[in-house]
Amino acid sequence: MTDRILLVTGLAGAGKTTALKTFEDLGWEVVDNLPIRLLDRLLAMPAAGEADRPLAFGIDSRTRDFEPVRILRQIESLRRTGERVVELLFLDCGAAELERRFSETRRRHPLALERPVTDGILREHELLDPLRDAADMVIDTTGTTTNRLQQTLRDRFGGAGDGLTLSIQSFGFARGVPRNADLVFDMRFLRNPHWDPDLRPLTGLDSGVGDFVRADPAYEAAFDRIGGLIELLLPRYHAEGKSYVTVAFGCTGGRHRSVHFAEAMAKRLRDSGFSPTILHRDLPPE
């Protein structure tokens, strides 16, 4: 009998298939689109092989008997027994990006087979809102490549452990605030390397940019206070049962100040005993 269950759901086109394939590569048992009423039977079956594996259970609006309220009741029923860790992962995505993906792949939206894809996206948003609100973790895949989604899932689920999973992210306000962020800090009060012709082509990963940003008179005090606040909050989040926390640092373009600050904060948090993963959303892939 598996002692860990992850229900994977979200908007059509947001990456559920990629997520389930990633979990399979990580050694999880994966089941997709099984009617929720059959979940109890699946869990009662003896595990195949020598070791029981965690279960990733894919479910979305195409699943037979799909009713968000019923799914939430099922999750609560499983949690009440205390026999298993049951979590809900929701994959979200912006409407414009979903419309682009469906247009490129020429797929029909499952809730708009004979209507414009925008109708299906809007209808599914409304249908899945209760699941998004109740999710233990929301990953927004807008602007995220398949490889980056896979890496995010490997970072968060690849190892065992019951502690807090911490993610540090940089981003540019020009492309919007990450919707999966729990804490957001605006780095635009710092001097902008963009206006230095020698630094403009570089990123916050380069030492010259780091030296420039750290030379700002407000940097040291801001870094200490923000770091202290994060270190204060993380244990409290964990004590309240929160399993995943994403801290995001933004600047105008997401290339210089936010990247350097995110890297520096991740190092501080590692030195404080945390194990953050880091993602620079708006840097081009290497």
C-alpha positions as CSV (number, residue, x, y, z in Angstrom):
1,M,0.0,0.0,0.0
2,T,1.6,3.2,-1.1
3,D,2.0,5.8,1.6
4,R,2.3,8.8,-0.7
5,I,-0.2,10.0,-3.3
6,L,0.0,13.0,-5.6
7,L,-3.0,14.0,-7.6
8,V,-1.8,15.9,-10.7
9,T,-4.4,18.1,-12.3
10,G,-4.7,21.5,-14.1
11,L,-5.7,23.2,-17.3
12,A,-5.6,21.3,-20.6
13,G,-2.3,22.3,-22.3
14,A,-0.6,23.3,-19.1
15,G,1.8,20.3,-19.0
16,K,0.1,17.4,-17.2
17,T,1.4,14.9,-19.7
18,T,4.9,16.2,-19.3
19,A,4.5,16.1,-15.6
20,L,3.3,12.5,-15.4
21,K,6.1,11.3,-17.7
22,T,8.6,13.1,-15.4
23,F,7.2,11.3,-12.4
24,E,7.4,8.0,-14.2
25,D,11.1,8.7,-15.0
26,L,11.6,9.4,-11.2
27,G,10.3,5.9,-10.4
28,W,6.8,6.8,-9.4
29,E,3.8,4.7,-10.3
30,V,1.7,6.7,-12.7
31,V,-2.0,6.4,-13.5
32,D,-3.8,8.8,-15.8
33,N,-7.5,9.6,-16.2
34,L,-8.8,6.8,-14.0
35,P,-12.3,7.7,-12.7
36,I,-12.0,9.1,-9.2
37,R,-14.5,6.6,-7.9
38,L,-12.0,3.8,-8.7
39,L,-9.2,5.3,-6.7
40,D,-10.0,3.3,-3.6
41,R,-9.9,0.1,-5.6
42,L,-6.5,1.0,-7.0
43,L,-5.1,1.8,-3.6
44,A,-6.3,-1.5,-2.2
45,M,-4.4,-3.5,-4.8
46,P,-1.1,-4.9,-3.7
47,A,1.9,-3.1,-5.1
48,A,3.9,-4.8,-7.8
49,G,7.6,-5.4,-7.3
50,E,9.7,-5.5,-4.2
51,A,9.2,-1.9,-3.1
52,D,6.1,0.2,-2.9
53,R,6.3,3.4,-4.9
54,P,4.7,6.7,-4.5
55,L,1.7,7.2,-6.8
56,A,1.1,10.1,-9.2
57,F,-2.6,10.1,-10.2
58,G,-3.5,12.2,-13.2
59,I,-7.0,13.7,-13.4
60,D,-8.5,16.5,-15.4
61,S,-11.7,17.7,-17.2
62,R,-11.5,14.8,-19.6
63,T,-11.7,12.2,-16.8
64,R,-15.0,10.3,-16.5
65,D,-17.1,11.5,-13.5
66,F,-14.9,14.6,-13.2
67,E,-16.4,16.7,-10.4
68,P,-14.0,19.0,-8.5
69,V,-16.1,18.9,-5.3
70,R,-16.2,15.1,-5.3
71,I,-12.4,15.0,-5.9
72,L,-11.8,17.3,-2.9
73,R,-14.1,15.1,-0.7
74,Q,-12.1,12.1,-1.8
75,I,-8.8,13.8,-1.0
76,E,-10.1,14.8,2.5
77,S,-11.3,11.2,3.1
78,L,-7.9,9.8,2.3
79,R,-6.2,12.3,4.5
80,R,-8.5,11.6,7.5
81,T,-7.2,8.0,7.7
82,G,-3.7,9.3,8.4
83,E,-2.3,6.3,6.5
84,R,-1.0,8.3,3.6
85,V,0.5,11.6,2.6
86,V,-2.0,13.0,0.0
87,E,-1.1,16.1,-2.0
88,L,-2.6,18.0,-4.9
89,L,-0.5,19.5,-7.7
90,F,-2.2,22.0,-10.0
91,L,-0.6,23.0,-13.3
92,D,-1.8,26.5,-14.4
93,C,-1.1,28.6,-17.5
94,G,-2.2,32.0,-18.9
95,A,-5.1,32.0,-21.3
96,A,-3.1,33.6,-24.2
97,E,-0.3,31.0,-23.9
98,L,-2.8,28.2,-23.8
99,E,-4.5,29.5,-26.9
100,R,-1.1,29.7,-28.6
101,R,-0.2,26.1,-27.7
102,F,-3.5,24.8,-29.0
103,S,-3.1,26.8,-32.2
104,E,0.4,25.4,-32.8
105,T,-0.5,21.8,-32.1
106,R,-3.9,22.1,-33.9
107,R,-5.5,20.2,-31.0
108,R,-9.0,20.7,-30.0
109,H,-9.8,21.8,-26.5
110,P,-11.6,19.0,-24.6
111,L,-14.3,21.4,-23.4
112,A,-14.7,23.2,-26.8
113,L,-14.8,20.6,-29.5
114,E,-17.1,22.5,-31.7
115,R,-16.4,26.1,-30.4
116,P,-13.4,28.5,-30.3
117,V,-10.6,27.3,-28.0
118,T,-11.0,30.5,-25.9
119,D,-14.5,29.3,-24.8
120,G,-13.0,26.0,-23.6
121,I,-10.2,27.7,-21.7
122,L,-12.6,30.0,-20.0
123,R,-15.0,27.2,-19.1
124,E,-12.2,25.0,-17.8
125,H,-10.8,27.9,-15.6
126,E,-14.2,28.2,-13.9
127,L,-14.6,24.5,-13.5
128,L,-11.1,23.9,-12.0
129,D,-11.0,27.0,-9.7
130,P,-11.9,24.9,-6.6
131,L,-9.0,22.5,-7.3
132,R,-6.5,25.4,-7.8
133,D,-7.6,27.1,-4.6
134,A,-7.1,23.8,-2.6
135,A,-3.8,22.8,-4.3
136,D,-0.8,22.2,-2.1
137,M,1.4,23.4,-4.9
138,V,0.6,25.5,-8.1
139,I,3.1,25.6,-10.9
140,D,2.4,28.2,-13.6
141,T,3.9,27.0,-16.9
142,T,3.3,30.2,-18.8
143,G,6.6,31.0,-20.5
144,T,8.1,27.7,-19.2
145,T,9.7,25.3,-21.6
146,T,9.1,21.5,-21.3
147,N,12.7,21.1,-20.1
148,R,12.3,23.7,-17.4
149,L,9.0,22.1,-16.2
150,Q,10.7,18.7,-16.0
151,Q,13.6,20.2,-14.0
152,T,11.3,21.9,-11.6
153,L,9.5,18.7,-10.9
154,R,12.8,16.8,-10.5
155,D,14.0,19.4,-8.1
156,R,10.8,19.3,-6.0
157,F,10.0,15.6,-6.1
158,G,13.2,13.8,-7.0
159,G,14.3,13.2,-3.4
160,A,12.6,11.8,-0.3
161,G,11.9,14.0,2.7
162,D,9.2,15.5,4.7
163,G,10.7,19.0,5.0
164,L,9.8,22.3,3.3
165,T,10.5,22.4,-0.4
166,L,11.9,25.9,-1.2
167,S,12.2,27.5,-4.6
168,I,13.9,30.8,-5.4
169,Q,13.0,32.5,-8.7
170,S,14.0,35.6,-10.6
171,F,11.7,37.2,-13.1
172,G,11.0,40.4,-15.0
173,F,8.0,42.5,-14.3
174,A,7.7,43.2,-18.1
175,R,6.5,39.6,-18.5
176,G,4.3,39.6,-15.4
177,V,4.6,38.3,-11.8
178,P,4.9,34.5,-11.4
179,R,1.4,33.3,-10.3
180,N,2.9,30.5,-8.2
181,A,5.0,32.8,-6.0
182,D,4.2,32.9,-2.3
183,L,6.5,35.8,-1.5
184,V,7.4,38.5,-4.1
185,F,10.2,41.1,-3.7
186,D,10.7,44.1,-6.1
187,M,14.4,44.8,-6.8
188,R,13.7,47.9,-8.9
189,F,14.8,50.2,-6.1
190,L,18.4,49.2,-6.9
191,R,20.6,50.8,-9.5
192,N,20.0,49.3,-12.9
193,P,23.0,47.8,-14.8
194,H,21.0,48.0,-18.0
195,W,22.0,51.7,-18.3
196,D,25.7,50.8,-18.3
197,P,26.7,49.8,-21.9
198,D,29.4,47.4,-20.7
199,L,27.0,45.6,-18.4
200,R,23.9,45.6,-20.5
201,P,24.7,42.4,-22.5
202,L,25.6,40.6,-19.3
203,T,23.3,39.0,-16.7
204,G,23.1,38.8,-12.9
205,L,25.2,35.6,-13.1
206,D,28.2,37.7,-14.2
207,S,30.6,39.1,-11.5
208,G,30.6,42.6,-13.0
209,V,26.8,42.9,-12.6
210,G,27.0,41.5,-9.1
211,D,29.6,44.1,-8.1
212,F,27.5,46.9,-9.6
213,V,24.3,45.8,-7.8
214,R,26.1,45.3,-4.5
215,A,27.6,48.8,-4.7
216,D,24.1,50.4,-4.3
217,P,24.0,52.0,-0.9
218,A,20.6,50.3,-0.2
219,Y,21.7,46.8,-1.1
220,E,23.3,45.6,2.1
221,A,20.5,46.7,4.5
222,A,17.8,45.4,2.1
223,F,19.5,42.1,1.7
224,D,19.9,41.6,5.4
225,R,16.3,42.5,6.2
226,I,14.7,40.5,3.3
227,G,16.9,37.5,4.2
228,G,16.0,37.8,7.9
229,L,12.2,38.0,7.0
230,I,12.5,34.9,4.8
231,E,14.3,32.9,7.5
232,L,11.7,33.9,10.0
233,L,8.8,32.9,7.8
234,L,10.0,29.6,6.4
235,P,9.8,27.6,9.7
236,R,6.4,29.1,10.4
237,Y,5.1,28.1,7.0
238,H,6.4,24.6,7.6
239,A,4.8,24.4,11.1
240,E,1.5,25.4,9.5
241,G,1.8,22.4,7.2
242,K,2.9,24.2,4.0
243,S,5.1,21.9,2.0
244,Y,6.2,24.2,-0.9
245,V,7.2,27.8,-0.8
246,T,8.3,29.9,-3.8
247,V,10.1,33.2,-3.2
248,A,10.4,35.4,-6.3
249,F,12.6,38.4,-6.9
250,G,11.7,40.7,-9.8
251,C,13.3,43.6,-11.7
252,T,12.3,45.3,-15.0
253,G,13.6,42.7,-17.4
254,G,14.5,39.8,-15.2
255,R,18.2,39.7,-16.4
256,H,20.3,41.7,-13.9
257,R,19.2,42.8,-10.4
258,S,16.7,40.1,-9.7
259,V,19.0,37.3,-11.0
260,H,21.9,38.5,-8.8
261,F,19.7,39.0,-5.8
262,A,18.1,35.5,-6.2
263,E,21.5,33.8,-6.5
264,A,22.8,35.7,-3.4
265,M,19.7,34.9,-1.4
266,A,19.8,31.2,-2.3
267,K,23.4,31.0,-1.1
268,R,22.4,32.7,2.2
269,L,19.5,30.3,2.7
270,R,21.8,27.3,2.0
271,D,24.2,28.6,4.6
272,S,21.2,28.8,7.0
273,G,20.3,25.1,6.5
274,F,17.7,25.3,3.8
275,S,18.0,23.6,0.4
276,P,16.5,25.9,-2.2
277,T,16.3,25.3,-5.9
278,I,16.7,28.2,-8.2
279,L,15.0,29.2,-11.5
280,H,15.7,32.3,-13.6
281,R,12.5,32.6,-15.5
282,D,13.4,35.2,-18.0
283,L,17.0,34.3,-18.8
284,P,17.4,32.6,-22.2
285,P,18.2,28.9,-21.9
286,E,21.9,28.2,-22.0
